[in-house]
Amino acid sequence: MINNQKANKARLRRCWREVNDALAELANLHTWAGGS
């Protein structure tokens, strides 16, 4: 049970990292498209 919870936390952390990376990429694209 505890191991399963640990695995779920690790999976969630990985998901959040991917989401944050995608958001950063979108922000960069938006800045590039709208900048100077």
CHARMM-style PDB file with segment names, atoms N, HN, CA, C and O in Angstrom:
ATOM      1  N   MET     1       0.842  -1.205   0.000  1.00  0.00      PROA
ATOM      2  CA  MET     1       0.000   0.000   0.000  1.00  0.00      PROA
ATOM      3  C   MET     1       0.880   1.260   0.000  1.00  0.00      PROA
ATOM      4  O   MET     1       0.704   2.164  -0.817  1.00  0.00      PROA
ATOM      5  N   ILE     2       1.821   1.288   0.932  1.00  0.00      PROA
ATOM      6  HN  ILE     2       1.964   0.553   1.596  1.00  0.00      PROA
ATOM      7  CA  ILE     2       2.689   2.466   1.019  1.00  0.00      PROA
ATOM      8  C   ILE     2       3.506   2.613  -0.264  1.00  0.00      PROA
ATOM      9  O   ILE     2       3.660   3.712  -0.796  1.00  0.00      PROA
ATOM     10  N   ASN     3       4.033   1.471  -0.754  1.00  0.00      PROA
ATOM     11  HN  ASN     3       3.909   0.578  -0.322  1.00  0.00      PROA
ATOM     12  CA  ASN     3       4.817   1.523  -1.991  1.00  0.00      PROA
ATOM     13  C   ASN     3       3.968   2.047  -3.138  1.00  0.00      PROA
ATOM     14  O   ASN     3       4.441   2.825  -3.967  1.00  0.00      PROA
ATOM     15  N   ASN     4       2.708   1.617  -3.181  1.00  0.00      PROA
ATOM     16  HN  ASN     4       2.324   0.985  -2.507  1.00  0.00      PROA
ATOM     17  CA  ASN     4       1.816   2.055  -4.244  1.00  0.00      PROA
ATOM     18  C   ASN     4       1.623   3.570  -4.169  1.00  0.00      PROA
ATOM     19  O   ASN     4       1.617   4.256  -5.191  1.00  0.00      PROA
ATOM     20  N   GLN     5       1.466   4.079  -2.954  1.00  0.00      PROA
ATOM     21  HN  GLN     5       1.470   3.522  -2.124  1.00  0.00      PROA
ATOM     22  CA  GLN     5       1.276   5.521  -2.780  1.00  0.00      PROA
ATOM     23  C   GLN     5       2.518   6.270  -3.264  1.00  0.00      PROA
ATOM     24  O   GLN     5       2.419   7.311  -3.912  1.00  0.00      PROA
ATOM     25  N   LYS     6       3.686   5.720  -2.937  1.00  0.00      PROA
ATOM     26  HN  LYS     6       3.767   4.874  -2.410  1.00  0.00      PROA
ATOM     27  CA  LYS     6       4.936   6.349  -3.383  1.00  0.00      PROA
ATOM     28  C   LYS     6       4.981   6.399  -4.903  1.00  0.00      PROA
ATOM     29  O   LYS     6       5.342   7.421  -5.488  1.00  0.00      PROA
ATOM     30  N   ALA     7       4.615   5.295  -5.537  1.00  0.00      PROA
ATOM     31  HN  ALA     7       4.322   4.465  -5.062  1.00  0.00      PROA
ATOM     32  CA  ALA     7       4.646   5.229  -6.999  1.00  0.00      PROA
ATOM     33  C   ALA     7       3.685   6.253  -7.589  1.00  0.00      PROA
ATOM     34  O   ALA     7       4.002   6.911  -8.581  1.00  0.00      PROA
ATOM     35  N   ASN     8       2.514   6.385  -6.979  1.00  0.00      PROA
ATOM     36  HN  ASN     8       2.257   5.851  -6.174  1.00  0.00      PROA
ATOM     37  CA  ASN     8       1.533   7.351  -7.479  1.00  0.00      PROA
ATOM     38  C   ASN     8       2.077   8.767  -7.358  1.00  0.00      PROA
ATOM     39  O   ASN     8       1.897   9.581  -8.264  1.00  0.00      PROA
ATOM     40  N   LYS     9       2.739   9.064  -6.248  1.00  0.00      PROA
ATOM     41  HN  LYS     9       2.885   8.403  -5.513  1.00  0.00      PROA
ATOM     42  CA  LYS     9       3.303  10.407  -6.070  1.00  0.00      PROA
ATOM     43  C   LYS     9       4.363  10.682  -7.130  1.00  0.00      PROA
ATOM     44  O   LYS     9       4.415  11.769  -7.706  1.00  0.00      PROA
ATOM     45  N   ALA    10       5.209   9.681  -7.380  1.00  0.00      PROA
ATOM     46  HN  ALA    10       5.167   8.798  -6.912  1.00  0.00      PROA
ATOM     47  CA  ALA    10       6.262   9.850  -8.383  1.00  0.00      PROA
ATOM     48  C   ALA    10       5.641  10.084  -9.751  1.00  0.00      PROA
ATOM     49  O   ALA    10       6.112  10.922 -10.520  1.00  0.00      PROA
ATOM     50  N   ARG    11       4.571   9.333 -10.055  1.00  0.00      PROA
ATOM     51  HN  ARG    11       4.189   8.652  -9.430  1.00  0.00      PROA
ATOM     52  CA  ARG    11       3.913   9.477 -11.357  1.00  0.00      PROA
ATOM     53  C   ARG    11       3.298  10.870 -11.469  1.00  0.00      PROA
ATOM     54  O   ARG    11       3.389  11.516 -12.513  1.00  0.00      PROA
ATOM     55  N   LEU    12       2.672  11.326 -10.385  1.00  0.00      PROA
ATOM     56  HN  LEU    12       2.598  10.802  -9.537  1.00  0.00      PROA
ATOM     57  CA  LEU    12       2.058  12.656 -10.404  1.00  0.00      PROA
ATOM     58  C   LEU    12       3.124  13.723 -10.624  1.00  0.00      PROA
ATOM     59  O   LEU    12       2.932  14.663 -11.395  1.00  0.00      PROA
ATOM     60  N   ARG    13       4.253  13.561  -9.930  1.00  0.00      PROA
ATOM     61  HN  ARG    13       4.409  12.798  -9.303  1.00  0.00      PROA
ATOM     62  CA  ARG    13       5.318  14.555 -10.058  1.00  0.00      PROA
ATOM     63  C   ARG    13       5.802  14.610 -11.499  1.00  0.00      PROA
ATOM     64  O   ARG    13       6.055  15.686 -12.040  1.00  0.00      PROA
ATOM     65  N   ARG    14       5.929  13.417 -12.126  1.00  0.00      PROA
ATOM     66  HN  ARG    14       5.723  12.543 -11.687  1.00  0.00      PROA
ATOM     67  CA  ARG    14       6.394  13.382 -13.513  1.00  0.00      PROA
ATOM     68  C   ARG    14       5.377  14.069 -14.416  1.00  0.00      PROA
ATOM     69  O   ARG    14       5.745  14.820 -15.319  1.00  0.00      PROA
ATOM     70  N   CYS    15       4.090  13.807 -14.169  1.00  0.00      PROA
ATOM     71  HN  CYS    15       3.791  13.197 -13.435  1.00  0.00      PROA
ATOM     72  CA  CYS    15       3.031  14.424 -14.980  1.00  0.00      PROA
ATOM     73  C   CYS    15       3.101  15.939 -14.856  1.00  0.00      PROA
ATOM     74  O   CYS    15       3.015  16.660 -15.850  1.00  0.00      PROA
ATOM     75  N   TRP    16       3.261  16.419 -13.611  1.00  0.00      PROA
ATOM     76  HN  TRP    16       3.330  15.834 -12.803  1.00  0.00      PROA
ATOM     77  CA  TRP    16       3.296  17.867 -13.403  1.00  0.00      PROA
ATOM     78  C   TRP    16       4.497  18.487 -14.096  1.00  0.00      PROA
ATOM     79  O   TRP    16       4.417  19.597 -14.623  1.00  0.00      PROA
ATOM     80  N   ARG    17       5.634  17.750 -14.093  1.00  0.00      PROA
ATOM     81  HN  ARG    17       5.699  16.849 -13.665  1.00  0.00      PROA
ATOM     82  CA  ARG    17       6.818  18.302 -14.753  1.00  0.00      PROA
ATOM     83  C   ARG    17       6.552  18.444 -16.244  1.00  0.00      PROA
ATOM     84  O   ARG    17       6.938  19.438 -16.860  1.00  0.00      PROA
ATOM     85  N   GLU    18       5.887  17.439 -16.825  1.00  0.00      PROA
ATOM     86  HN  GLU    18       5.574  16.632 -16.325  1.00  0.00      PROA
ATOM     87  CA  GLU    18       5.583  17.505 -18.262  1.00  0.00      PROA
ATOM     88  C   GLU    18       4.623  18.651 -18.544  1.00  0.00      PROA
ATOM     89  O   GLU    18       4.783  19.374 -19.528  1.00  0.00      PROA
ATOM     90  N   VAL    19       3.618  18.818 -17.674  1.00  0.00      PROA
ATOM     91  HN  VAL    19       3.488  18.231 -16.875  1.00  0.00      PROA
ATOM     92  CA  VAL    19       2.652  19.909 -17.857  1.00  0.00      PROA
ATOM     93  C   VAL    19       3.366  21.251 -17.768  1.00  0.00      PROA
ATOM     94  O   VAL    19       3.133  22.138 -18.590  1.00  0.00      PROA
ATOM     95  N   ASN    20       4.235  21.401 -16.772  1.00  0.00      PROA
ATOM     96  HN  ASN    20       4.425  20.680 -16.104  1.00  0.00      PROA
ATOM     97  CA  ASN    20       4.955  22.664 -16.610  1.00  0.00      PROA
ATOM     98  C   ASN    20       5.841  22.937 -17.818  1.00  0.00      PROA
ATOM     99  O   ASN    20       5.936  24.075 -18.277  1.00  0.00      PROA
ATOM    100  N   ASP    21       6.490  21.892 -18.335  1.00  0.00      PROA
ATOM    101  HN  ASP    21       6.413  20.967 -17.962  1.00  0.00      PROA
ATOM    102  CA  ASP    21       7.332  22.065 -19.523  1.00  0.00      PROA
ATOM    103  C   ASP    21       6.487  22.537 -20.703  1.00  0.00      PROA
ATOM    104  O   ASP    21       6.885  23.434 -21.446  1.00  0.00      PROA
ATOM    105  N   ALA    22       5.316  21.921 -20.865  1.00  0.00      PROA
ATOM    106  HN  ALA    22       4.993  21.193 -20.261  1.00  0.00      PROA
ATOM    107  CA  ALA    22       4.442  22.295 -21.977  1.00  0.00      PROA
ATOM    108  C   ALA    22       3.985  23.742 -21.820  1.00  0.00      PROA
ATOM    109  O   ALA    22       3.949  24.494 -22.794  1.00  0.00      PROA
ATOM    110  N   LEU    23       3.637  24.130 -20.597  1.00  0.00      PROA
ATOM    111  HN  LEU    23       3.667  23.520 -19.805  1.00  0.00      PROA
ATOM    112  CA  LEU    23       3.189  25.511 -20.360  1.00  0.00      PROA
ATOM    113  C   LEU    23       4.324  26.488 -20.651  1.00  0.00      PROA
ATOM    114  O   LEU    23       4.097  27.541 -21.248  1.00  0.00      PROA
ATOM    115  N   ALA    24       5.531  26.150 -20.239  1.00  0.00      PROA
ATOM    116  HN  ALA    24       5.715  25.295 -19.754  1.00  0.00      PROA
ATOM    117  CA  ALA    24       6.671  27.028 -20.495  1.00  0.00      PROA
ATOM    118  C   ALA    24       6.898  27.162 -21.996  1.00  0.00      PROA
ATOM    119  O   ALA    24       7.197  28.247 -22.493  1.00  0.00      PROA
ATOM    120  N   GLU    25       6.753  26.049 -22.711  1.00  0.00      PROA
ATOM    121  HN  GLU    25       6.510  25.167 -22.306  1.00  0.00      PROA
ATOM    122  CA  GLU    25       6.949  26.085 -24.163  1.00  0.00      PROA
ATOM    123  C   GLU    25       5.887  26.969 -24.808  1.00  0.00      PROA
ATOM    124  O   GLU    25       6.187  27.758 -25.704  1.00  0.00      PROA
ATOM    125  N   LEU    26       4.642  26.833 -24.345  1.00  0.00      PROA
ATOM    126  HN  LEU    26       4.399  26.192 -23.617  1.00  0.00      PROA
ATOM    127  CA  LEU    26       3.560  27.662 -24.885  1.00  0.00      PROA
ATOM    128  C   LEU    26       3.833  29.134 -24.594  1.00  0.00      PROA
ATOM    129  O   LEU    26       3.621  29.990 -25.452  1.00  0.00      PROA
ATOM    130  N   ALA    27       4.300  29.424 -23.391  1.00  0.00      PROA
ATOM    131  HN  ALA    27       4.472  28.729 -22.694  1.00  0.00      PROA
ATOM    132  CA  ALA    27       4.592  30.811 -23.024  1.00  0.00      PROA
ATOM    133  C   ALA    27       5.693  31.358 -23.922  1.00  0.00      PROA
ATOM    134  O   ALA    27       5.625  32.505 -24.364  1.00  0.00      PROA
ATOM    135  N   ASN    28       6.713  30.535 -24.194  1.00  0.00      PROA
ATOM    136  HN  ASN    28       6.768  29.603 -23.835  1.00  0.00      PROA
ATOM    137  CA  ASN    28       7.800  30.974 -25.072  1.00  0.00      PROA
ATOM    138  C   ASN    28       7.275  31.245 -26.474  1.00  0.00      PROA
ATOM    139  O   ASN    28       7.641  32.247 -27.088  1.00  0.00      PROA
ATOM    140  N   LEU    29       6.420  30.363 -26.987  1.00  0.00      PROA
ATOM    141  HN  LEU    29       6.122  29.549 -26.488  1.00  0.00      PROA
ATOM    142  CA  LEU    29       5.854  30.558 -28.322  1.00  0.00      PROA
ATOM    143  C   LEU    29       5.033  31.838 -28.351  1.00  0.00      PROA
ATOM    144  O   LEU    29       5.117  32.618 -29.300  1.00  0.00      PROA
ATOM    145  N   HSD    30       4.236  32.049 -27.304  1.00  0.00      PROA
ATOM    146  HN  HSD    30       4.168  31.415 -26.533  1.00  0.00      PROA
ATOM    147  CA  HSD    30       3.374  33.230 -27.245  1.00  0.00      PROA
ATOM    148  C   HSD    30       4.228  34.491 -27.220  1.00  0.00      PROA
ATOM    149  O   HSD    30       3.933  35.468 -27.909  1.00  0.00      PROA
ATOM    150  N   THR    31       5.290  34.459 -26.417  1.00  0.00      PROA
ATOM    151  HN  THR    31       5.530  33.665 -25.857  1.00  0.00      PROA
ATOM    152  CA  THR    31       6.175  35.625 -26.332  1.00  0.00      PROA
ATOM    153  C   THR    31       6.841  35.872 -27.679  1.00  0.00      PROA
ATOM    154  O   THR    31       6.969  37.013 -28.122  1.00  0.00      PROA
ATOM    155  N   TRP    32       7.268  34.779 -28.329  1.00  0.00      PROA
ATOM    156  HN  TRP    32       7.164  33.852 -27.970  1.00  0.00      PROA
ATOM    157  CA  TRP    32       7.958  34.917 -29.605  1.00  0.00      PROA
ATOM    158  C   TRP    32       7.004  35.467 -30.658  1.00  0.00      PROA
ATOM    159  O   TRP    32       7.395  36.296 -31.480  1.00  0.00      PROA
ATOM    160  N   ALA    33       5.749  35.008 -30.636  1.00  0.00      PROA
ATOM    161  HN  ALA    33       5.431  34.334 -29.968  1.00  0.00      PROA
ATOM    162  CA  ALA    33       4.778  35.434 -31.641  1.00  0.00      PROA
ATOM    163  C   ALA    33       4.350  36.877 -31.389  1.00  0.00      PROA
ATOM    164  O   ALA    33       4.111  37.628 -32.335  1.00  0.00      PROA
ATOM    165  N   GLY    34       4.252  37.272 -30.109  1.00  0.00      PROA
ATOM    166  HN  GLY    34       4.446  36.662 -29.340  1.00  0.00      PROA
ATOM    167  CA  GLY    34       3.722  38.602 -29.806  1.00  0.00      PROA
ATOM    168  C   GLY    34       4.814  39.627 -29.557  1.00  0.00      PROA
ATOM    169  O   GLY    34       4.531  40.823 -29.488  1.00  0.00      PROA
ATOM    170  N   GLY    35       6.063  39.181 -29.419  1.00  0.00      PROA
ATOM    171  HN  GLY    35       6.293  38.210 -29.475  1.00  0.00      PROA
ATOM    172  CA  GLY    35       7.146  40.109 -29.104  1.00  0.00      PROA
ATOM    173  C   GLY    35       7.668  40.836 -30.325  1.00  0.00      PROA
ATOM    174  O   GLY    35       7.624  40.318 -31.441  1.00  0.00      PROA
ATOM    175  N   SER    36       8.159  42.038 -30.102  1.00  0.00      PROA
ATOM    176  HN  SER    36       8.194  42.459 -29.196  1.00  0.00      PROA
ATOM    177  CA  SER    36       8.722  42.932 -31.129  1.00  0.00      PROA
ATOM    178  C   SER    36       8.426  42.434 -32.535  1.00  0.00      PROA
ATOM    179  OT1 SER    36       8.827  43.067 -33.512  1.00  0.00      PROA
TER     180      SER     36
END
